[in-house]
Amino acid sequence: MDVEPLNDQATNAKQRRRRMAFYHNHGFYDSRHRVTEDGLTYAILTNQDFELAQLVAAYRWFFRPFNHRHQLKFDQL
């Protein structure tokens, strides 16, 4: 699952903290992977370990119909 990363400078910083706390309370944690979609960066949350290559393949499959106009970039912190 991807969500806006925590950022105390964001205008919705409180909302982001509450959202992260909600997911954390339901067993999700920050995978330390990030995906940038069309210039917007998101934190990847998970409830199990995974290989980044699996995530990249899943994103590429999901966005396949839009690949001609959709830019994806993956990073690890």
NORCORPE-V926329 format. One record per residue. RES is the residue in three letters. PSI is psi in whole degrees, -180 to 180 (* if undefined). Layout:
BEGIN
res=RES psi=PSI
res=RES psi=PSI
END
This chain:
BEGIN
res=MET psi=140
res=ASP psi=141
res=VAL psi=162
res=GLU psi=132
res=PRO psi=159
res=LEU psi=136
res=ASN psi=107
res=ASP psi=-18
res=GLN psi=-11
res=ALA psi=148
res=THR psi=-23
res=ASN psi=36
res=ALA psi=-42
res=LYS psi=-43
res=GLN psi=-42
res=ARG psi=-43
res=ARG psi=-43
res=ARG psi=-41
res=ARG psi=-47
res=MET psi=-41
res=ALA psi=-41
res=PHE psi=-51
res=TYR psi=-40
res=HIS psi=-42
res=ASN psi=-17
res=HIS psi=21
res=GLY psi=5
res=PHE psi=151
res=TYR psi=162
res=ASP psi=122
res=SER psi=-10
res=ARG psi=16
res=HIS psi=149
res=ARG psi=146
res=VAL psi=135
res=THR psi=118
res=GLU psi=113
res=ASP psi=42
res=GLY psi=-8
res=LEU psi=126
res=THR psi=137
res=TYR psi=147
res=ALA psi=141
res=ILE psi=118
res=LEU psi=151
res=THR psi=165
res=ASN psi=11
res=GLN psi=158
res=ASP psi=150
res=PHE psi=161
res=GLU psi=137
res=LEU psi=-36
res=ALA psi=-36
res=GLN psi=-43
res=LEU psi=-46
res=VAL psi=-45
res=ALA psi=-42
res=ALA psi=-45
res=TYR psi=-46
res=ARG psi=-38
res=TRP psi=-47
res=PHE psi=-43
res=PHE psi=5
res=ARG psi=-46
res=PRO psi=-17
res=PHE psi=5
res=ASN psi=-29
res=HIS psi=-16
res=ARG psi=13
res=HIS psi=124
res=GLN psi=127
res=LEU psi=141
res=LYS psi=136
res=PHE psi=139
res=ASP psi=159
res=GLN psi=135
res=LEU psi=*
END
